[in-house]
C-alpha cells in the first residue's frame, strides 16, 4: 500500500506543479485551488508513505519521478524544448530511481 501512496503523492505533486503557471501569481482562483489541493494531497500521501519507506528513499523517488514527469509535461504540453543534455539528465534521474528501487538494501520489497 505504501507504494500506492507514493504514486498518489507523485501524481498530486505533478498536477499541482503543472497548474502553477496557470495561477498567474495566484490571481486565478481555480488553478490556485488545484495547486493548493494538489500540494496538500502530495504531502499527505508522502507522509503516509513514510510509515514504511525511509524518508531519504521516499523523497528521492518522489522528487526524482516528479522532476522527470514535469520536464516531460513541459515538453509535451507547453512545447518547452528538451535538448540532449536535458534528456540525458532526465534519464539519469530515472536510472537513479531504478537503482534505489531494485538494488538498495534500504527498501523492503
C-alpha positions in Angstrom: 0.0 0.0 0.0 2.9 2.4 0.7 3.9 2.3 -3.0 0.4 3.3 -4.0 0.6 6.2 -1.5 3.9 7.3 -3.0 2.4 7.1 -6.5 -0.6 9.2 -5.4 1.8 11.7 -3.8 3.8 11.9 -7.1 0.8 12.4 -9.3 -0.7 15.0 -6.9 2.6 17.0 -6.9 2.8 16.8 -10.7 -0.7 18.0 -11.2 -0.1 20.9 -8.7 3.1 21.9 -10.3 1.6 21.7 -13.8 -1.1 24.1 -12.7 1.2 26.5 -11.1 1.9 28.6 -14.2 -1.8 28.9 -14.8 -2.4 30.6 -11.4 -0.7 33.8 -12.8 0.8 34.6 -9.4 -2.2 33.1 -7.6 -4.6 35.7 -9.1 -6.8 33.0 -10.7 -8.8 31.0 -8.2 -9.4 27.7 -10.0 -5.7 27.0 -10.9 -4.7 28.3 -7.5 -7.1 25.8 -5.8 -5.7 23.0 -7.9 -2.2 23.9 -6.8 -3.1 24.1 -3.1 -5.1 20.9 -3.0 -2.6 19.1 -5.1 0.4 20.0 -2.9 -1.7 19.3 0.3 -2.5 15.8 -1.1 1.1 15.3 -2.2 2.5 15.9 1.3 -0.3 14.0 3.0 0.3 10.9 0.9 4.0 11.3 1.2 3.6 11.3 4.9 1.7 8.0 4.7 4.5 6.6 2.6 7.0 7.3 5.4 5.4 4.7 7.6 7.1 2.0 5.5 9.7 3.7 3.3 12.7 5.6 4.8 12.5 9.4 4.4 15.6 9.7 2.1 14.5 7.0 -0.2 10.8 8.1 -0.4 11.8 11.7 -1.0 14.4 10.7 -3.7 11.8 8.7 -5.6 9.1 11.3 -5.1 11.2 14.2 -6.3 13.1 12.3 -9.0 10.0 11.0 -10.7 8.2 14.3 -10.2 11.1 16.2 -11.9 11.2 13.8 -14.8 7.4 13.9 -15.3 7.3 17.7 -15.1 10.0 18.0 -17.7 8.1 15.7 -20.0 4.8 17.6 -19.4 6.7 20.9 -20.1 7.8 19.4 -23.4 4.5 17.8 -24.4 2.0 20.4 -23.1 3.9 23.7 -23.1 6.2 23.0 -26.1 9.3 23.6 -23.9 12.2 22.1 -25.8 14.4 19.3 -24.3 17.9 19.2 -25.7 20.2 16.2 -25.5 21.7 17.2 -22.1 18.2 17.6 -20.7 17.2 14.2 -21.9 20.4 12.7 -20.6 19.7 14.3 -17.2 16.1 13.0 -17.1 17.5 9.6 -18.0 19.9 9.7 -15.1 17.2 10.7 -12.7 15.1 7.7 -13.9 18.1 5.5 -13.6 18.8 6.7 -10.1 15.2 5.9 -9.0 15.5 2.5 -10.6 18.8 1.8 -8.8 17.1 2.8 -5.5 14.2 0.5 -6.1 15.9 -2.5 -7.5 19.3 -2.6 -5.7 19.0 -0.7 -2.4 19.0 -2.8 0.7 17.4 0.1 2.5 14.0 -0.7 1.0 11.8 -3.6 1.9 10.4 -5.1 -1.3 
